[in-house]
Amino acid sequence: MSSRVVVTLAGDVLDPTRPVLHADDLGAVRGDGVFETLLVRAGKVCRLDAHLARLRRSAAAVDLDEPDVDAWTRAIGIAANAWGTAEEGAMRLYLSRGREYDDGGETALVTVSALPARVASARSTGVSALTLARGYSVDVADAAPWTLLGAKTLSYAVNMAALRHAQRAGRDDVIFRSAEGYVLEGPRSTVVAVTDRVMTTPPLEHGVLPGTTVDALYDSAASAGFTCRRAPLRVADLVLADSVWLVSSITLAAKVHTLDDTVYGETALDATVRTLVDTAVSP
């Protein structure tokens, strides 16, 4: 059992207390790379195939070499085994272009650490959120593919700045909206609105990241009799919804109990939504 794990793509388990990145690694100095975050539960990795597929898509978007899925799978297995506990862990797959001044190839690492402290409360009591402008139109992903919308890149400075802004305002999280006022996504989550037994999440064409957890939720929810849609949403649609959720690989399902000035009460389906997400991602 270890409180932190670091494994190379070659399968070497490193000392997690020692530096592992060079000072000129382009992932660190320019955010030039991609990543995935996976939940480790009972020693197993949740939604592994879906995350590896998205890693490949993100790598292609930033012109990195196609990831060796077999090598990543082996390294992930070693990291999960080294974690060595039934406690949940947050696994990160890190892939950067490598060093700026040394043509030694890409940097690839698998890490595991304890879940952030915010996760337990977000799962149990939900979150408060602000809607914030992201500054992009919904057609930017197609018109300007170099913006890398829809790819999970290491360039998260804007997302983290938005979260700090929300925290200064006394809120936990953020829901981005487009220049036209369409709902997009959270800085680290997918938005799902639930009304009656209909779930709606913004379409990928609006430049949102394809969510592995919402895909799993939709599979299980459809089997449970829900109608699952990918359709445009405006903030007013969220206000009128029975409930609004931020869905992600680590937090799983966080109910938004307060959105701007709107306060949501408990609904009869809240427990069902949480259970659907939890069971959908379990390995």
C-alpha positions in Angstrom: 0.0 0.0 0.0 1.2 3.5 -0.8 -0.2 7.0 -0.4 1.2 8.0 -3.8 2.3 6.0 -6.8 4.3 7.0 -9.8 4.9 4.5 -12.7 6.6 5.0 -16.0 5.2 3.7 -19.3 7.9 1.1 -19.2 6.5 -0.2 -15.9 9.1 1.1 -13.5 7.7 2.1 -10.1 9.4 5.3 -9.0 9.9 6.8 -5.6 7.0 9.3 -5.4 9.0 11.6 -3.1 11.6 12.3 -5.8 11.3 14.7 -8.8 10.2 13.0 -12.0 9.9 15.8 -14.5 12.7 17.8 -16.1 12.5 21.6 -15.7 12.1 21.9 -19.5 9.3 19.3 -19.9 6.8 20.9 -22.3 3.9 19.6 -20.3 5.1 21.7 -17.3 6.3 24.9 -19.1 3.7 25.1 -21.9 0.9 22.7 -21.0 1.8 20.9 -24.2 0.3 17.5 -23.6 -2.8 15.6 -22.6 -4.0 13.6 -19.6 -6.8 11.4 -18.2 -8.1 11.0 -14.7 -9.5 7.7 -13.7 -11.1 6.4 -10.5 -9.4 3.4 -8.8 -12.0 1.4 -6.8 -11.3 -1.8 -4.9 -8.0 -2.1 -6.7 -9.5 -1.9 -10.1 -9.6 1.0 -12.6 -13.0 2.3 -13.7 -13.9 2.8 -17.3 -10.4 2.0 -18.5 -11.2 1.4 -22.2 -13.2 4.6 -22.5 -10.4 6.7 -20.9 -7.7 5.1 -23.2 -9.9 5.8 -26.2 -10.2 9.5 -25.2 -6.4 9.6 -24.5 -5.8 8.5 -28.1 -8.3 11.1 -29.5 -6.7 13.9 -27.4 -3.2 12.9 -28.4 -4.2 13.0 -32.1 -5.7 16.5 -31.6 -2.3 17.9 -30.3 -0.2 15.9 -32.8 1.4 13.5 -30.4 2.3 10.0 -31.3 -0.5 7.5 -31.1 -0.4 6.1 -27.5 0.6 2.5 -27.2 -2.5 1.1 -25.6 -0.9 -2.2 -24.5 2.0 -0.3 -22.8 -0.4 2.0 -21.1 -2.6 -0.9 -19.9 0.4 -2.7 -18.4 1.6 0.5 -16.6 -1.9 1.2 -15.3 -2.2 -2.3 -14.0 1.2 -2.0 -12.2 0.1 1.4 -10.7 -3.2 0.0 -9.5 -1.5 -2.9 -7.9 1.1 -0.6 -6.2 -1.8 1.5 -4.8 -2.5 -1.7 -2.9 -5.6 -0.6 -1.0 -9.4 -0.9 -1.2 -9.6 2.9 -0.7 -10.5 4.8 -3.8 -7.7 6.6 -5.6 -7.4 9.2 -8.3 -5.2 7.9 -11.2 -3.8 10.3 -13.7 -2.3 9.4 -17.1 0.2 12.1 -18.1 1.5 12.4 -21.6 3.5 15.4 -22.8 5.6 16.2 -25.8 8.7 15.8 -23.7 11.7 18.0 -23.1 12.1 21.3 -24.9 15.9 21.0 -25.3 16.4 17.3 -25.5 14.9 15.1 -28.2 14.3 12.2 -25.8 10.7 11.6 -26.9 7.5 12.1 -25.1 7.0 11.9 -21.3 4.5 9.3 -20.2 3.6 8.6 -16.6 0.8 7.0 -14.5 0.2 8.3 -11.0 -2.2 7.4 -8.2 -3.0 9.6 -5.2 -5.8 9.9 -2.6 -9.0 11.6 -3.6 -9.2 15.3 -3.1 -10.9 16.3 0.2 -13.7 18.1 -1.8 -15.0 14.8 -3.3 -16.7 13.4 -0.3 -18.8 16.5 0.4 -19.6 17.0 -3.3 -20.9 13.4 -3.5 -23.0 13.6 -0.3 -24.3 17.2 -0.1 -23.7 18.5 -3.6 -22.1 21.8 -4.7 -23.0 25.4 -5.3 -22.0 26.8 -8.7 -21.8 30.0 -10.8 -22.5 30.3 -14.5 -19.5 32.0 -16.1 -18.8 33.1 -19.7 -16.1 31.0 -21.4 -15.7 33.6 -24.1 -16.2 31.2 -27.0 -19.0 30.7 -29.5 -20.4 27.2 -29.9 -19.0 27.0 -33.4 -15.4 27.6 -32.4 -14.5 23.9 -32.2 -15.2 23.5 -35.9 -14.1 27.0 -37.1 -10.9 27.0 -35.1 -9.8 23.5 -34.3 -6.5 24.8 -32.9 -8.4 25.9 -29.8 -8.5 22.2 -28.9 -11.9 22.3 -27.5 -13.1 18.7 -26.9 -9.5 17.5 -26.2 -8.3 16.8 -22.6 -5.1 18.9 -22.6 -2.8 19.8 -19.8 -3.6 23.5 -20.5 -6.0 23.9 -17.5 -5.0 27.4 -16.3 -8.3 29.0 -17.4 -10.3 26.3 -15.8 -8.5 26.6 -12.5 -8.8 30.4 -12.7 -12.6 30.1 -13.1 -12.8 27.8 -10.0 -10.8 30.3 -7.9 -13.1 33.0 -9.1 -16.1 31.0 -8.0 -14.5 30.2 -4.6 -13.8 33.9 -4.0 -17.6 34.4 -4.6 -18.3 31.7 -2.0 -19.2 29.0 -4.5 -17.8 25.5 -5.1 -17.9 25.1 -8.9 -18.6 26.6 -12.3 -20.8 26.0 -15.3 -19.4 27.6 -18.4 -21.7 29.2 -21.0 -21.0 30.1 -24.6 -21.0 33.6 -26.1 -24.6 32.9 -27.3 -25.6 31.8 -23.7 -25.6 28.1 -24.3 -24.6 25.8 -21.4 -21.3 24.1 -22.0 -19.5 22.2 -19.2 -17.8 22.5 -15.9 -14.0 23.1 -15.6 -13.7 19.4 -14.6 -17.2 17.9 -15.2 -20.1 17.4 -17.6 -23.4 19.1 -17.0 -26.6 17.0 -16.9 -30.1 18.4 -16.4 -32.8 16.1 -15.2 -36.5 16.9 -15.6 -39.1 14.1 -14.9 -37.2 11.1 -16.4 -35.4 13.0 -19.1 -31.7 13.6 -18.9 -30.1 16.3 -21.1 -26.4 17.1 -21.6 -24.9 19.7 -24.1 -24.0 18.3 -27.5 -20.4 17.6 -28.4 -20.7 19.9 -31.4 -20.7 22.8 -28.9 -17.1 22.1 -28.1 -17.5 20.2 -24.8 -15.2 17.4 -23.7 -16.7 14.0 -24.4 -17.5 12.7 -20.9 -16.7 9.1 -20.2 -18.8 9.1 -17.0 -21.9 10.7 -18.7 -21.6 8.0 -21.4 -21.7 5.3 -18.8 -24.6 7.1 -17.0 -26.6 7.3 -20.2 -26.2 3.6 -20.9 -27.4 2.7 -17.4 -30.1 5.4 -17.3 -31.6 4.3 -20.6 -31.9 0.8 -19.3 -33.7 2.2 -16.3 -36.3 3.9 -18.4 -34.9 7.4 -18.7 -34.8 9.3 -22.0 -31.2 10.5 -22.5 -30.5 13.4 -24.8 -27.6 15.5 -26.1 -29.3 18.8 -27.0 -28.6 22.5 -26.6 -29.3 23.9 -23.1 -29.5 27.5 -21.9 -29.1 28.7 -18.4 -32.9 29.1 -18.2 -33.3 25.4 -19.0 -31.1 24.6 -16.0 -33.2 26.9 -13.8 -36.4 25.1 -14.8 -34.9 21.6 -14.5 -35.9 19.4 -11.5 -32.2 18.9 -10.8 -28.8 19.8 -12.3 -25.7 17.5 -11.9 -22.0 17.8 -12.5 -20.7 14.4 -13.5 -17.1 13.4 -13.6 -14.7 10.4 -13.3 -13.6 11.1 -9.7 -16.5 13.0 -8.0 -19.0 10.9 -10.0 -22.3 12.7 -9.4 -22.4 16.1 -7.6 -25.8 17.6 -7.4 -25.9 21.4 -7.9 -27.9 22.6 -4.9 -27.4 26.3 -5.8 -26.9 27.8 -9.2 -26.4 31.5 -9.3 -29.6 32.6 -7.4 -31.5 29.4 -7.9 -31.8 26.9 -5.1 -32.8 23.3 -5.8 -34.6 21.1 -3.4 -34.3 17.4 -3.1 -36.2 15.3 -5.7 -37.5 11.8 -5.7 -35.0 10.9 -8.4 -31.8 12.2 -6.7 -30.9 8.9 -5.1 -31.6 7.1 -8.3 -29.2 9.4 -10.3 -26.4 8.9 -7.8 -26.9 5.1 -7.8 -27.0 5.0 -11.7 -23.7 6.9 -11.9 -22.1 4.8 -9.2 -23.0 1.5 -10.6 -22.3 2.6 -14.2 -18.6 3.3 -13.6 -17.9 0.4 -11.3 -15.5 -2.1 -12.9 
